[in-house]
Amino acid sequence: MSKSDKNSIYLRNLSLESYGNYTCQVSTDRPFFRCVQTTRQLEVVVPPSDGPILMEEKSDYELGTMCPFCAILASPNPPELGYINPMVVSQIT
């Protein structure tokens, strides 16, 4: 709890199963006995232990040649992005 403060709570030893909604409730003592609570969604992200491995069938492709599909495995699932030159496909279309 030493890393926690009045605005945040430091959690340790989380796993992917720790994902979900968490509610923090704080109550005061007399004479007012106020109680406030807030709920936030926790998303757990585990960085990969190794860098990416790039495998290619050949080093050069001619314009108009169909390129092989690349599959990426991760947990949680990575976003699906496609690139045409330096731009993400969703930014072009």
C-alpha positions in Angstrom: 0.0 0.0 0.0 3.0 2.3 0.2 2.6 3.3 -3.5 -1.1 4.0 -3.1 -2.4 7.5 -2.4 -5.7 9.4 -1.9 -6.4 9.1 -5.7 -5.1 5.7 -6.6 -4.6 2.2 -5.3 -1.5 0.2 -6.3 -2.3 -3.5 -7.0 0.3 -6.3 -7.2 0.4 -9.9 -8.4 -2.4 -9.5 -11.0 -3.1 -12.0 -13.7 -5.2 -11.8 -16.9 -8.1 -13.2 -14.9 -8.0 -10.0 -12.7 -9.6 -8.0 -15.6 -13.0 -6.5 -14.7 -14.8 -3.9 -12.7 -13.5 -2.8 -9.3 -15.3 -0.7 -6.8 -13.5 1.4 -4.2 -15.7 2.6 -1.2 -14.5 5.0 1.4 -16.4 6.0 4.5 -15.7 8.6 7.1 -16.2 8.4 10.9 -18.5 10.4 13.0 -19.9 12.9 13.2 -20.9 12.8 9.5 -20.5 9.2 8.4 -20.1 10.0 4.7 -19.6 7.3 2.2 -18.4 7.6 -1.4 -17.6 5.0 -4.0 -16.5 4.7 -7.6 -16.2 1.9 -10.0 -13.5 1.5 -12.7 -12.7 -1.1 -15.2 -9.3 -2.8 -14.9 -7.5 -4.0 -18.0 -4.5 -6.2 -17.5 -1.8 -6.1 -20.2 1.1 -8.5 -20.2 4.0 -7.4 -22.3 5.7 -10.2 -24.4 8.8 -11.7 -22.9 10.6 -11.7 -26.3 10.6 -9.3 -29.2 8.7 -10.0 -32.4 9.9 -12.7 -34.9 9.6 -11.6 -38.5 9.5 -14.3 -41.1 9.2 -13.6 -44.8 9.0 -15.8 -47.8 11.1 -13.5 -49.9 12.7 -10.2 -49.4 11.4 -8.3 -52.4 7.9 -8.1 -54.0 6.9 -6.4 -57.2 4.2 -3.8 -57.3 0.7 -5.5 -57.4 2.0 -8.8 -56.0 -0.1 -10.4 -53.3 1.8 -10.6 -50.1 1.3 -13.4 -47.6 -0.9 -12.8 -44.6 0.8 -12.2 -41.2 -0.8 -13.7 -38.1 0.0 -12.3 -34.6 -0.7 -14.1 -31.4 -0.9 -12.4 -28.1 -2.9 -12.3 -24.9 -5.0 -10.3 -24.7 -5.7 -10.2 -28.5 -3.8 -7.5 -30.3 -5.7 -4.9 -32.3 -6.1 -5.8 -36.0 -4.2 -3.3 -38.1 -3.3 -3.3 -41.8 -0.7 -1.1 -43.4 -0.3 0.4 -46.9 3.1 1.9 -47.0 3.5 3.9 -43.7 -0.2 4.4 -43.0 -2.7 2.3 -41.1 -5.4 1.1 -43.5 -8.2 2.5 -41.3 -6.6 6.0 -41.6 -6.7 5.7 -45.4 -10.2 4.4 -46.0 
